């Protein structure tokens, strides 16, 4: 890691110590965005894939329920 000769501090981006603050801000923002993502579990994904392959989501009552939930999520009741 390059070191600023005047300050003796490590430079993180483009040879400036200001890059350290930029990198910290980026990491903070990335962590906040990740925290806002939904919980995705491999078992639930496998179950959904199986249901798709078996035609579960083609049934009219399932389509209606999915549409209702979608509208609910969008704030349209």
C-alpha positions as CSV (number, residue, x, y, z in Angstrom):
1,X,0.0,0.0,0.0
2,X,1.5,3.4,-0.9
3,X,2.3,5.8,1.9
4,X,1.9,9.6,1.7
5,X,5.4,11.0,2.3
6,X,4.2,14.1,4.1
7,X,1.8,12.5,6.5
8,X,3.1,9.0,6.7
9,X,-0.4,7.7,6.3
10,X,-1.4,5.0,3.9
11,X,-3.1,6.1,0.6
12,X,-6.0,4.1,-0.5
13,X,-7.2,5.7,-3.7
14,X,-5.4,7.6,-6.4
15,X,-2.5,8.3,-4.0
16,X,-4.5,10.4,-1.6
17,X,-5.5,9.8,2.0
18,X,-8.9,11.3,1.1
19,X,-9.4,8.0,-0.7
20,X,-9.6,6.3,2.7
21,X,-12.7,8.3,3.6
22,X,-14.2,7.5,0.2
23,X,-13.5,3.8,0.7
24,X,-15.0,3.8,4.2
25,X,-18.1,5.6,2.9
26,X,-18.4,3.1,0.1
27,X,-18.2,0.2,2.5
28,X,-20.7,1.7,4.8
29,X,-23.2,2.3,1.9
30,X,-22.7,-1.3,0.7
31,X,-23.4,-2.7,4.1
32,X,-26.6,-0.6,4.4
33,X,-27.7,-1.8,1.0
34,X,-27.0,-5.5,1.8
35,X,-28.9,-5.2,5.1
36,X,-31.9,-4.1,3.1
37,X,-32.0,-7.1,0.8
38,X,-34.5,-9.9,1.5
39,X,-33.4,-13.1,3.2
40,X,-32.7,-15.7,0.4
41,X,-32.4,-19.3,1.5
42,X,-31.3,-22.0,-0.8
43,X,-34.0,-24.4,0.4
44,X,-36.7,-21.9,-0.5
45,X,-35.2,-21.4,-3.9
46,X,-35.1,-25.2,-4.5
47,X,-38.7,-25.5,-3.4
48,X,-39.8,-22.7,-5.8
49,X,-37.9,-24.3,-8.7
50,X,-39.5,-27.6,-8.0
51,X,-43.0,-25.9,-7.9
52,X,-42.3,-24.2,-11.3
53,X,-41.2,-27.5,-12.9
54,X,-44.4,-29.2,-11.6
55,X,-46.7,-26.4,-12.9
56,X,-47.8,-25.3,-9.4
57,X,-47.8,-21.7,-10.4
58,X,-50.0,-22.3,-13.4
59,X,-53.1,-23.0,-11.3
60,X,-55.7,-20.2,-11.4
61,X,-56.0,-20.0,-7.6
62,X,-52.2,-19.6,-7.3
63,X,-52.0,-17.0,-10.0
64,X,-54.8,-15.0,-8.2
65,X,-53.0,-15.2,-4.9
66,X,-49.7,-14.1,-6.4
67,X,-51.4,-11.2,-8.1
68,X,-53.1,-10.1,-4.9
69,X,-49.8,-10.2,-3.0
70,X,-48.1,-8.3,-5.8
71,X,-50.7,-5.6,-5.7
72,X,-50.5,-5.5,-1.9
73,X,-46.7,-5.1,-2.0
74,X,-47.1,-2.2,-4.5
75,X,-49.6,-0.5,-2.1
76,X,-52.6,-1.2,-4.4
77,X,-55.3,-2.9,-2.6
